[in-house]
Amino acid sequence: MAQEPNAEPEKKEMDAAQLQTFKQLKIQSGALNRLTIDLRLYMEELAKYKTQLTALRENDDEEKEDKVKSKIKSKNDQIKELEPVIQDVYQRWKNTIEKVDEMKQELKWDKVNYKLSEEDQEEFKKADKFLLATEGDEFKSIKGGK
């Protein structure tokens, strides 16, 4: 018997492997959210340090006080310490994006209508939301401008 055009598609139960993947998806989407926040904050902090350093250098004076020279050195040191942290967080963030995307594909997320609780449906939506957040303009520069 053909399904009515306006009828909701039949919902499918997840098997044990899919349930395990879904549990991992919840964990990884939470990690993706946290890493996205961390990366954004570190990038903002780096931009602030660079702006402060530029301002200090623009006021460059041959007879600059040792205090200002010390501030320039301090800002350079802060930048040097922060850059590897950003690279580490970026790598983990990028790997987590790939994991979440792979899990979505494994579950055939966009093609199968699973029987899920409202809470679990929200988890699917959150994962999508977190993936979309990674496509923002603020991340294009570190993703290679794609």
Phi and psi in radians as a Rosetta constraint file:
Dihedral C 1 N 2 CA 2 C 2 CIRCULARHARMONIC -1.273 0.35
Dihedral N 2 CA 2 C 2 N 3 CIRCULARHARMONIC 2.558 0.35
Dihedral C 2 N 3 CA 3 C 3 CIRCULARHARMONIC -1.403 0.35
Dihedral N 3 CA 3 C 3 N 4 CIRCULARHARMONIC 2.480 0.35
Dihedral C 3 N 4 CA 4 C 4 CIRCULARHARMONIC -1.107 0.35
Dihedral N 4 CA 4 C 4 N 5 CIRCULARHARMONIC 2.535 0.35
Dihedral C 4 N 5 CA 5 C 5 CIRCULARHARMONIC -1.050 0.35
Dihedral N 5 CA 5 C 5 N 6 CIRCULARHARMONIC -0.590 0.35
Dihedral C 5 N 6 CA 6 C 6 CIRCULARHARMONIC -1.639 0.35
Dihedral N 6 CA 6 C 6 N 7 CIRCULARHARMONIC -0.009 0.35
Dihedral C 6 N 7 CA 7 C 7 CIRCULARHARMONIC -1.305 0.35
Dihedral N 7 CA 7 C 7 N 8 CIRCULARHARMONIC 2.565 0.35
Dihedral C 7 N 8 CA 8 C 8 CIRCULARHARMONIC -1.259 0.35
Dihedral N 8 CA 8 C 8 N 9 CIRCULARHARMONIC 2.392 0.35
Dihedral C 8 N 9 CA 9 C 9 CIRCULARHARMONIC -1.052 0.35
Dihedral N 9 CA 9 C 9 N 10 CIRCULARHARMONIC 2.670 0.35
Dihedral C 9 N 10 CA 10 C 10 CIRCULARHARMONIC -1.110 0.35
Dihedral N 10 CA 10 C 10 N 11 CIRCULARHARMONIC 2.400 0.35
Dihedral C 10 N 11 CA 11 C 11 CIRCULARHARMONIC -1.554 0.35
Dihedral N 11 CA 11 C 11 N 12 CIRCULARHARMONIC 2.478 0.35
Dihedral C 11 N 12 CA 12 C 12 CIRCULARHARMONIC -1.920 0.35
Dihedral N 12 CA 12 C 12 N 13 CIRCULARHARMONIC 2.437 0.35
Dihedral C 12 N 13 CA 13 C 13 CIRCULARHARMONIC -1.366 0.35
Dihedral N 13 CA 13 C 13 N 14 CIRCULARHARMONIC 2.554 0.35
Dihedral C 13 N 14 CA 14 C 14 CIRCULARHARMONIC -1.442 0.35
Dihedral N 14 CA 14 C 14 N 15 CIRCULARHARMONIC 2.466 0.35
Dihedral C 14 N 15 CA 15 C 15 CIRCULARHARMONIC -1.459 0.35
Dihedral N 15 CA 15 C 15 N 16 CIRCULARHARMONIC 3.123 0.35
Dihedral C 15 N 16 CA 16 C 16 CIRCULARHARMONIC -1.046 0.35
Dihedral N 16 CA 16 C 16 N 17 CIRCULARHARMONIC -0.743 0.35
Dihedral C 16 N 17 CA 17 C 17 CIRCULARHARMONIC -1.141 0.35
Dihedral N 17 CA 17 C 17 N 18 CIRCULARHARMONIC -0.706 0.35
Dihedral C 17 N 18 CA 18 C 18 CIRCULARHARMONIC -1.167 0.35
Dihedral N 18 CA 18 C 18 N 19 CIRCULARHARMONIC -0.677 0.35
Dihedral C 18 N 19 CA 19 C 19 CIRCULARHARMONIC -1.093 0.35
Dihedral N 19 CA 19 C 19 N 20 CIRCULARHARMONIC -0.708 0.35
Dihedral C 19 N 20 CA 20 C 20 CIRCULARHARMONIC -1.118 0.35
Dihedral N 20 CA 20 C 20 N 21 CIRCULARHARMONIC -0.757 0.35
Dihedral C 20 N 21 CA 21 C 21 CIRCULARHARMONIC -1.087 0.35
Dihedral N 21 CA 21 C 21 N 22 CIRCULARHARMONIC -0.712 0.35
Dihedral C 21 N 22 CA 22 C 22 CIRCULARHARMONIC -1.112 0.35
Dihedral N 22 CA 22 C 22 N 23 CIRCULARHARMONIC -0.715 0.35
Dihedral C 22 N 23 CA 23 C 23 CIRCULARHARMONIC -1.064 0.35
Dihedral N 23 CA 23 C 23 N 24 CIRCULARHARMONIC -0.761 0.35
Dihedral C 23 N 24 CA 24 C 24 CIRCULARHARMONIC -1.136 0.35
Dihedral N 24 CA 24 C 24 N 25 CIRCULARHARMONIC -0.624 0.35
Dihedral C 24 N 25 CA 25 C 25 CIRCULARHARMONIC -1.077 0.35
Dihedral N 25 CA 25 C 25 N 26 CIRCULARHARMONIC -0.747 0.35
Dihedral C 25 N 26 CA 26 C 26 CIRCULARHARMONIC -1.048 0.35
Dihedral N 26 CA 26 C 26 N 27 CIRCULARHARMONIC -0.791 0.35
Dihedral C 26 N 27 CA 27 C 27 CIRCULARHARMONIC -1.098 0.35
Dihedral N 27 CA 27 C 27 N 28 CIRCULARHARMONIC -0.843 0.35
Dihedral C 27 N 28 CA 28 C 28 CIRCULARHARMONIC -1.197 0.35
Dihedral N 28 CA 28 C 28 N 29 CIRCULARHARMONIC -0.594 0.35
Dihedral C 28 N 29 CA 29 C 29 CIRCULARHARMONIC -1.223 0.35
Dihedral N 29 CA 29 C 29 N 30 CIRCULARHARMONIC -0.592 0.35
Dihedral C 29 N 30 CA 30 C 30 CIRCULARHARMONIC -1.136 0.35
Dihedral N 30 CA 30 C 30 N 31 CIRCULARHARMONIC -0.730 0.35
Dihedral C 30 N 31 CA 31 C 31 CIRCULARHARMONIC -1.119 0.35
Dihedral N 31 CA 31 C 31 N 32 CIRCULARHARMONIC -0.707 0.35
Dihedral C 31 N 32 CA 32 C 32 CIRCULARHARMONIC -1.075 0.35
Dihedral N 32 CA 32 C 32 N 33 CIRCULARHARMONIC -0.753 0.35
Dihedral C 32 N 33 CA 33 C 33 CIRCULARHARMONIC -1.044 0.35
Dihedral N 33 CA 33 C 33 N 34 CIRCULARHARMONIC -0.842 0.35
Dihedral C 33 N 34 CA 34 C 34 CIRCULARHARMONIC -1.106 0.35
Dihedral N 34 CA 34 C 34 N 35 CIRCULARHARMONIC -0.773 0.35
Dihedral C 34 N 35 CA 35 C 35 CIRCULARHARMONIC -1.146 0.35
Dihedral N 35 CA 35 C 35 N 36 CIRCULARHARMONIC -0.626 0.35
Dihedral C 35 N 36 CA 36 C 36 CIRCULARHARMONIC -1.101 0.35
Dihedral N 36 CA 36 C 36 N 37 CIRCULARHARMONIC -0.779 0.35
Dihedral C 36 N 37 CA 37 C 37 CIRCULARHARMONIC -1.093 0.35
Dihedral N 37 CA 37 C 37 N 38 CIRCULARHARMONIC -0.840 0.35
Dihedral C 37 N 38 CA 38 C 38 CIRCULARHARMONIC -1.036 0.35
Dihedral N 38 CA 38 C 38 N 39 CIRCULARHARMONIC -0.819 0.35
Dihedral C 38 N 39 CA 39 C 39 CIRCULARHARMONIC -1.072 0.35
Dihedral N 39 CA 39 C 39 N 40 CIRCULARHARMONIC -0.776 0.35
Dihedral C 39 N 40 CA 40 C 40 CIRCULARHARMONIC -1.034 0.35
Dihedral N 40 CA 40 C 40 N 41 CIRCULARHARMONIC -0.803 0.35
Dihedral C 40 N 41 CA 41 C 41 CIRCULARHARMONIC -1.137 0.35
Dihedral N 41 CA 41 C 41 N 42 CIRCULARHARMONIC -0.750 0.35
Dihedral C 41 N 42 CA 42 C 42 CIRCULARHARMONIC -1.109 0.35
Dihedral N 42 CA 42 C 42 N 43 CIRCULARHARMONIC -0.697 0.35
Dihedral C 42 N 43 CA 43 C 43 CIRCULARHARMONIC -1.145 0.35
Dihedral N 43 CA 43 C 43 N 44 CIRCULARHARMONIC -0.687 0.35
Dihedral C 43 N 44 CA 44 C 44 CIRCULARHARMONIC -1.115 0.35
Dihedral N 44 CA 44 C 44 N 45 CIRCULARHARMONIC -0.729 0.35
Dihedral C 44 N 45 CA 45 C 45 CIRCULARHARMONIC -1.113 0.35
Dihedral N 45 CA 45 C 45 N 46 CIRCULARHARMONIC -0.757 0.35
Dihedral C 45 N 46 CA 46 C 46 CIRCULARHARMONIC -1.085 0.35
Dihedral N 46 CA 46 C 46 N 47 CIRCULARHARMONIC -0.767 0.35
Dihedral C 46 N 47 CA 47 C 47 CIRCULARHARMONIC -1.062 0.35
Dihedral N 47 CA 47 C 47 N 48 CIRCULARHARMONIC -0.709 0.35
Dihedral C 47 N 48 CA 48 C 48 CIRCULARHARMONIC -1.103 0.35
Dihedral N 48 CA 48 C 48 N 49 CIRCULARHARMONIC -0.792 0.35
Dihedral C 48 N 49 CA 49 C 49 CIRCULARHARMONIC -1.068 0.35
Dihedral N 49 CA 49 C 49 N 50 CIRCULARHARMONIC -0.747 0.35
Dihedral C 49 N 50 CA 50 C 50 CIRCULARHARMONIC -1.145 0.35
Dihedral N 50 CA 50 C 50 N 51 CIRCULARHARMONIC -0.679 0.35
Dihedral C 50 N 51 CA 51 C 51 CIRCULARHARMONIC -1.125 0.35
Dihedral N 51 CA 51 C 51 N 52 CIRCULARHARMONIC -0.763 0.35
Dihedral C 51 N 52 CA 52 C 52 CIRCULARHARMONIC -1.120 0.35
Dihedral N 52 CA 52 C 52 N 53 CIRCULARHARMONIC -0.708 0.35
Dihedral C 52 N 53 CA 53 C 53 CIRCULARHARMONIC -1.123 0.35
Dihedral N 53 CA 53 C 53 N 54 CIRCULARHARMONIC -0.752 0.35
Dihedral C 53 N 54 CA 54 C 54 CIRCULARHARMONIC -1.058 0.35
Dihedral N 54 CA 54 C 54 N 55 CIRCULARHARMONIC -0.763 0.35
Dihedral C 54 N 55 CA 55 C 55 CIRCULARHARMONIC -1.084 0.35
Dihedral N 55 CA 55 C 55 N 56 CIRCULARHARMONIC -0.728 0.35
Dihedral C 55 N 56 CA 56 C 56 CIRCULARHARMONIC -1.129 0.35
Dihedral N 56 CA 56 C 56 N 57 CIRCULARHARMONIC -0.710 0.35
Dihedral C 56 N 57 CA 57 C 57 CIRCULARHARMONIC -1.229 0.35
Dihedral N 57 CA 57 C 57 N 58 CIRCULARHARMONIC -0.584 0.35
Dihedral C 57 N 58 CA 58 C 58 CIRCULARHARMONIC -1.130 0.35
Dihedral N 58 CA 58 C 58 N 59 CIRCULARHARMONIC -0.490 0.35
Dihedral C 58 N 59 CA 59 C 59 CIRCULARHARMONIC -1.579 0.35
Dihedral N 59 CA 59 C 59 N 60 CIRCULARHARMONIC 0.407 0.35
Dihedral C 59 N 60 CA 60 C 60 CIRCULARHARMONIC -1.072 0.35
Dihedral N 60 CA 60 C 60 N 61 CIRCULARHARMONIC 2.339 0.35
Dihedral C 60 N 61 CA 61 C 61 CIRCULARHARMONIC -2.456 0.35
Dihedral N 61 CA 61 C 61 N 62 CIRCULARHARMONIC 2.334 0.35
Dihedral C 61 N 62 CA 62 C 62 CIRCULARHARMONIC -0.940 0.35
Dihedral N 62 CA 62 C 62 N 63 CIRCULARHARMONIC -0.636 0.35
Dihedral C 62 N 63 CA 63 C 63 CIRCULARHARMONIC -1.805 0.35
Dihedral N 63 CA 63 C 63 N 64 CIRCULARHARMONIC 0.663 0.35
Dihedral C 63 N 64 CA 64 C 64 CIRCULARHARMONIC -1.076 0.35
Dihedral N 64 CA 64 C 64 N 65 CIRCULARHARMONIC 2.496 0.35
Dihedral C 64 N 65 CA 65 C 65 CIRCULARHARMONIC -1.166 0.35
Dihedral N 65 CA 65 C 65 N 66 CIRCULARHARMONIC 2.636 0.35
Dihedral C 65 N 66 CA 66 C 66 CIRCULARHARMONIC -1.017 0.35
Dihedral N 66 CA 66 C 66 N 67 CIRCULARHARMONIC -0.516 0.35
Dihedral C 66 N 67 CA 67 C 67 CIRCULARHARMONIC -1.086 0.35
Dihedral N 67 CA 67 C 67 N 68 CIRCULARHARMONIC -0.773 0.35
Dihedral C 67 N 68 CA 68 C 68 CIRCULARHARMONIC -1.227 0.35
Dihedral N 68 CA 68 C 68 N 69 CIRCULARHARMONIC -0.718 0.35
Dihedral C 68 N 69 CA 69 C 69 CIRCULARHARMONIC -1.064 0.35
Dihedral N 69 CA 69 C 69 N 70 CIRCULARHARMONIC -0.657 0.35
Dihedral C 69 N 70 CA 70 C 70 CIRCULARHARMONIC -1.135 0.35
Dihedral N 70 CA 70 C 70 N 71 CIRCULARHARMONIC -0.669 0.35
Dihedral C 70 N 71 CA 71 C 71 CIRCULARHARMONIC -1.133 0.35
Dihedral N 71 CA 71 C 71 N 72 CIRCULARHARMONIC -0.706 0.35
Dihedral C 71 N 72 CA 72 C 72 CIRCULARHARMONIC -1.088 0.35
Dihedral N 72 CA 72 C 72 N 73 CIRCULARHARMONIC -0.799 0.35
Dihedral C 72 N 73 CA 73 C 73 CIRCULARHARMONIC -1.071 0.35
Dihedral N 73 CA 73 C 73 N 74 CIRCULARHARMONIC -0.733 0.35
Dihedral C 73 N 74 CA 74 C 74 CIRCULARHARMONIC -1.080 0.35
Dihedral N 74 CA 74 C 74 N 75 CIRCULARHARMONIC -0.780 0.35
Dihedral C 74 N 75 CA 75 C 75 CIRCULARHARMONIC -1.122 0.35
Dihedral N 75 CA 75 C 75 N 76 CIRCULARHARMONIC -0.723 0.35
Dihedral C 75 N 76 CA 76 C 76 CIRCULARHARMONIC -1.050 0.35
Dihedral N 76 CA 76 C 76 N 77 CIRCULARHARMONIC -0.747 0.35
Dihedral C 76 N 77 CA 77 C 77 CIRCULARHARMONIC -1.117 0.35
Dihedral N 77 CA 77 C 77 N 78 CIRCULARHARMONIC -0.718 0.35
Dihedral C 77 N 78 CA 78 C 78 CIRCULARHARMONIC -1.099 0.35
Dihedral N 78 CA 78 C 78 N 79 CIRCULARHARMONIC -0.723 0.35
Dihedral C 78 N 79 CA 79 C 79 CIRCULARHARMONIC -1.131 0.35
Dihedral N 79 CA 79 C 79 N 80 CIRCULARHARMONIC -0.784 0.35
Dihedral C 79 N 80 CA 80 C 80 CIRCULARHARMONIC -1.091 0.35
Dihedral N 80 CA 80 C 80 N 81 CIRCULARHARMONIC -0.595 0.35
Dihedral C 80 N 81 CA 81 C 81 CIRCULARHARMONIC -1.303 0.35
Dihedral N 81 CA 81 C 81 N 82 CIRCULARHARMONIC -0.614 0.35
Dihedral C 81 N 82 CA 82 C 82 CIRCULARHARMONIC -1.373 0.35
Dihedral N 82 CA 82 C 82 N 83 CIRCULARHARMONIC -0.594 0.35
Dihedral C 82 N 83 CA 83 C 83 CIRCULARHARMONIC -1.017 0.35
Dihedral N 83 CA 83 C 83 N 84 CIRCULARHARMONIC -0.787 0.35
Dihedral C 83 N 84 CA 84 C 84 CIRCULARHARMONIC -1.165 0.35
Dihedral N 84 CA 84 C 84 N 85 CIRCULARHARMONIC -0.541 0.35
Dihedral C 84 N 85 CA 85 C 85 CIRCULARHARMONIC -1.120 0.35
Dihedral N 85 CA 85 C 85 N 86 CIRCULARHARMONIC -0.781 0.35
Dihedral C 85 N 86 CA 86 C 86 CIRCULARHARMONIC -1.082 0.35
Dihedral N 86 CA 86 C 86 N 87 CIRCULARHARMONIC -0.741 0.35
Dihedral C 86 N 87 CA 87 C 87 CIRCULARHARMONIC -1.078 0.35
Dihedral N 87 CA 87 C 87 N 88 CIRCULARHARMONIC -0.713 0.35
Dihedral C 87 N 88 CA 88 C 88 CIRCULARHARMONIC -1.129 0.35
Dihedral N 88 CA 88 C 88 N 89 CIRCULARHARMONIC -0.852 0.35
Dihedral C 88 N 89 CA 89 C 89 CIRCULARHARMONIC -1.113 0.35
Dihedral N 89 CA 89 C 89 N 90 CIRCULARHARMONIC -0.704 0.35
Dihedral C 89 N 90 CA 90 C 90 CIRCULARHARMONIC -1.043 0.35
Dihedral N 90 CA 90 C 90 N 91 CIRCULARHARMONIC -0.788 0.35
Dihedral C 90 N 91 CA 91 C 91 CIRCULARHARMONIC -1.103 0.35
Dihedral N 91 CA 91 C 91 N 92 CIRCULARHARMONIC -0.751 0.35
Dihedral C 91 N 92 CA 92 C 92 CIRCULARHARMONIC -1.155 0.35
Dihedral N 92 CA 92 C 92 N 93 CIRCULARHARMONIC -0.683 0.35
Dihedral C 92 N 93 CA 93 C 93 CIRCULARHARMONIC -1.078 0.35
Dihedral N 93 CA 93 C 93 N 94 CIRCULARHARMONIC -0.835 0.35
Dihedral C 93 N 94 CA 94 C 94 CIRCULARHARMONIC -1.083 0.35
Dihedral N 94 CA 94 C 94 N 95 CIRCULARHARMONIC -0.771 0.35
Dihedral C 94 N 95 CA 95 C 95 CIRCULARHARMONIC -1.099 0.35
Dihedral N 95 CA 95 C 95 N 96 CIRCULARHARMONIC -0.669 0.35
Dihedral C 95 N 96 CA 96 C 96 CIRCULARHARMONIC -1.210 0.35
Dihedral N 96 CA 96 C 96 N 97 CIRCULARHARMONIC -0.656 0.35
Dihedral C 96 N 97 CA 97 C 97 CIRCULARHARMONIC -1.013 0.35
Dihedral N 97 CA 97 C 97 N 98 CIRCULARHARMONIC -0.814 0.35
Dihedral C 97 N 98 CA 98 C 98 CIRCULARHARMONIC -1.087 0.35
Dihedral N 98 CA 98 C 98 N 99 CIRCULARHARMONIC -0.727 0.35
Dihedral C 98 N 99 CA 99 C 99 CIRCULARHARMONIC -1.094 0.35
Dihedral N 99 CA 99 C 99 N 100 CIRCULARHARMONIC -0.817 0.35
Dihedral C 99 N 100 CA 100 C 100 CIRCULARHARMONIC -1.095 0.35
Dihedral N 100 CA 100 C 100 N 101 CIRCULARHARMONIC -0.759 0.35
Dihedral C 100 N 101 CA 101 C 101 CIRCULARHARMONIC -1.104 0.35
Dihedral N 101 CA 101 C 101 N 102 CIRCULARHARMONIC -0.739 0.35
Dihedral C 101 N 102 CA 102 C 102 CIRCULARHARMONIC -1.090 0.35
Dihedral N 102 CA 102 C 102 N 103 CIRCULARHARMONIC -0.727 0.35
Dihedral C 102 N 103 CA 103 C 103 CIRCULARHARMONIC -1.143 0.35
Dihedral N 103 CA 103 C 103 N 104 CIRCULARHARMONIC -0.693 0.35
Dihedral C 103 N 104 CA 104 C 104 CIRCULARHARMONIC -1.042 0.35
Dihedral N 104 CA 104 C 104 N 105 CIRCULARHARMONIC -0.781 0.35
Dihedral C 104 N 105 CA 105 C 105 CIRCULARHARMONIC -1.154 0.35
Dihedral N 105 CA 105 C 105 N 106 CIRCULARHARMONIC -0.700 0.35
Dihedral C 105 N 106 CA 106 C 106 CIRCULARHARMONIC -1.068 0.35
Dihedral N 106 CA 106 C 106 N 107 CIRCULARHARMONIC -0.662 0.35
Dihedral C 106 N 107 CA 107 C 107 CIRCULARHARMONIC -1.433 0.35
Dihedral N 107 CA 107 C 107 N 108 CIRCULARHARMONIC -0.049 0.35
Dihedral C 107 N 108 CA 108 C 108 CIRCULARHARMONIC 0.903 0.35
Dihedral N 108 CA 108 C 108 N 109 CIRCULARHARMONIC 0.760 0.35
Dihedral C 108 N 109 CA 109 C 109 CIRCULARHARMONIC -0.732 0.35
Dihedral N 109 CA 109 C 109 N 110 CIRCULARHARMONIC -0.857 0.35
Dihedral C 109 N 110 CA 110 C 110 CIRCULARHARMONIC -1.526 0.35
Dihedral N 110 CA 110 C 110 N 111 CIRCULARHARMONIC -0.030 0.35
Dihedral C 110 N 111 CA 111 C 111 CIRCULARHARMONIC -2.006 0.35
Dihedral N 111 CA 111 C 111 N 112 CIRCULARHARMONIC -0.321 0.35
Dihedral C 111 N 112 CA 112 C 112 CIRCULARHARMONIC -2.014 0.35
Dihedral N 112 CA 112 C 112 N 113 CIRCULARHARMONIC 2.399 0.35
Dihedral C 112 N 113 CA 113 C 113 CIRCULARHARMONIC -1.753 0.35
Dihedral N 113 CA 113 C 113 N 114 CIRCULARHARMONIC 1.697 0.35
Dihedral C 113 N 114 CA 114 C 114 CIRCULARHARMONIC -1.464 0.35
Dihedral N 114 CA 114 C 114 N 115 CIRCULARHARMONIC 2.619 0.35
Dihedral C 114 N 115 CA 115 C 115 CIRCULARHARMONIC -1.365 0.35
Dihedral N 115 CA 115 C 115 N 116 CIRCULARHARMONIC 1.900 0.35
Dihedral C 115 N 116 CA 116 C 116 CIRCULARHARMONIC -2.333 0.35
Dihedral N 116 CA 116 C 116 N 117 CIRCULARHARMONIC 2.639 0.35
Dihedral C 116 N 117 CA 117 C 117 CIRCULARHARMONIC -1.205 0.35
Dihedral N 117 CA 117 C 117 N 118 CIRCULARHARMONIC 2.881 0.35
Dihedral C 117 N 118 CA 118 C 118 CIRCULARHARMONIC -1.046 0.35
Dihedral N 118 CA 118 C 118 N 119 CIRCULARHARMONIC -0.669 0.35
Dihedral C 118 N 119 CA 119 C 119 CIRCULARHARMONIC -1.076 0.35
Dihedral N 119 CA 119 C 119 N 120 CIRCULARHARMONIC -0.783 0.35
Dihedral C 119 N 120 CA 120 C 120 CIRCULARHARMONIC -1.201 0.35
Dihedral N 120 CA 120 C 120 N 121 CIRCULARHARMONIC -0.615 0.35
Dihedral C 120 N 121 CA 121 C 121 CIRCULARHARMONIC -1.073 0.35
Dihedral N 121 CA 121 C 121 N 122 CIRCULARHARMONIC -0.663 0.35
Dihedral C 121 N 122 CA 122 C 122 CIRCULARHARMONIC -1.135 0.35
Dihedral N 122 CA 122 C 122 N 123 CIRCULARHARMONIC -0.614 0.35
Dihedral C 122 N 123 CA 123 C 123 CIRCULARHARMONIC -1.096 0.35
Dihedral N 123 CA 123 C 123 N 124 CIRCULARHARMONIC -0.727 0.35
Dihedral C 123 N 124 CA 124 C 124 CIRCULARHARMONIC -1.036 0.35
Dihedral N 124 CA 124 C 124 N 125 CIRCULARHARMONIC -0.804 0.35
Dihedral C 124 N 125 CA 125 C 125 CIRCULARHARMONIC -1.105 0.35
Dihedral N 125 CA 125 C 125 N 126 CIRCULARHARMONIC -0.694 0.35
Dihedral C 125 N 126 CA 126 C 126 CIRCULARHARMONIC -1.082 0.35
Dihedral N 126 CA 126 C 126 N 127 CIRCULARHARMONIC -0.777 0.35
Dihedral C 126 N 127 CA 127 C 127 CIRCULARHARMONIC -1.042 0.35
Dihedral N 127 CA 127 C 127 N 128 CIRCULARHARMONIC -0.758 0.35
Dihedral C 127 N 128 CA 128 C 128 CIRCULARHARMONIC -1.070 0.35
Dihedral N 128 CA 128 C 128 N 129 CIRCULARHARMONIC -0.777 0.35
Dihedral C 128 N 129 CA 129 C 129 CIRCULARHARMONIC -1.067 0.35
Dihedral N 129 CA 129 C 129 N 130 CIRCULARHARMONIC -0.762 0.35
Dihedral C 129 N 130 CA 130 C 130 CIRCULARHARMONIC -1.168 0.35
Dihedral N 130 CA 130 C 130 N 131 CIRCULARHARMONIC -0.655 0.35
Dihedral C 130 N 131 CA 131 C 131 CIRCULARHARMONIC -1.139 0.35
Dihedral N 131 CA 131 C 131 N 132 CIRCULARHARMONIC -0.738 0.35
Dihedral C 131 N 132 CA 132 C 132 CIRCULARHARMONIC -1.096 0.35
Dihedral N 132 CA 132 C 132 N 133 CIRCULARHARMONIC -0.646 0.35
Dihedral C 132 N 133 CA 133 C 133 CIRCULARHARMONIC -1.085 0.35
Dihedral N 133 CA 133 C 133 N 134 CIRCULARHARMONIC -0.490 0.35
Dihedral C 133 N 134 CA 134 C 134 CIRCULARHARMONIC -1.317 0.35
Dihedral N 134 CA 134 C 134 N 135 CIRCULARHARMONIC -0.189 0.35
Dihedral C 134 N 135 CA 135 C 135 CIRCULARHARMONIC -1.593 0.35
Dihedral N 135 CA 135 C 135 N 136 CIRCULARHARMONIC 0.012 0.35
Dihedral C 135 N 136 CA 136 C 136 CIRCULARHARMONIC -1.087 0.35
Dihedral N 136 CA 136 C 136 N 137 CIRCULARHARMONIC 2.744 0.35
Dihedral C 136 N 137 CA 137 C 137 CIRCULARHARMONIC -0.995 0.35
Dihedral N 137 CA 137 C 137 N 138 CIRCULARHARMONIC -0.584 0.35
Dihedral C 137 N 138 CA 138 C 138 CIRCULARHARMONIC -1.115 0.35
Dihedral N 138 CA 138 C 138 N 139 CIRCULARHARMONIC -0.340 0.35
Dihedral C 138 N 139 CA 139 C 139 CIRCULARHARMONIC -1.768 0.35
Dihedral N 139 CA 139 C 139 N 140 CIRCULARHARMONIC -0.150 0.35
Dihedral C 139 N 140 CA 140 C 140 CIRCULARHARMONIC -1.071 0.35
Dihedral N 140 CA 140 C 140 N 141 CIRCULARHARMONIC -0.662 0.35
Dihedral C 140 N 141 CA 141 C 141 CIRCULARHARMONIC -1.116 0.35
Dihedral N 141 CA 141 C 141 N 142 CIRCULARHARMONIC -0.635 0.35
Dihedral C 141 N 142 CA 142 C 142 CIRCULARHARMONIC -1.515 0.35
Dihedral N 142 CA 142 C 142 N 143 CIRCULARHARMONIC -0.245 0.35
Dihedral C 142 N 143 CA 143 C 143 CIRCULARHARMONIC -1.573 0.35
Dihedral N 143 CA 143 C 143 N 144 CIRCULARHARMONIC 0.013 0.35
Dihedral C 143 N 144 CA 144 C 144 CIRCULARHARMONIC 1.630 0.35
Dihedral N 144 CA 144 C 144 N 145 CIRCULARHARMONIC 0.395 0.35
Dihedral C 144 N 145 CA 145 C 145 CIRCULARHARMONIC 1.241 0.35
Dihedral N 145 CA 145 C 145 N 146 CIRCULARHARMONIC 0.322 0.35
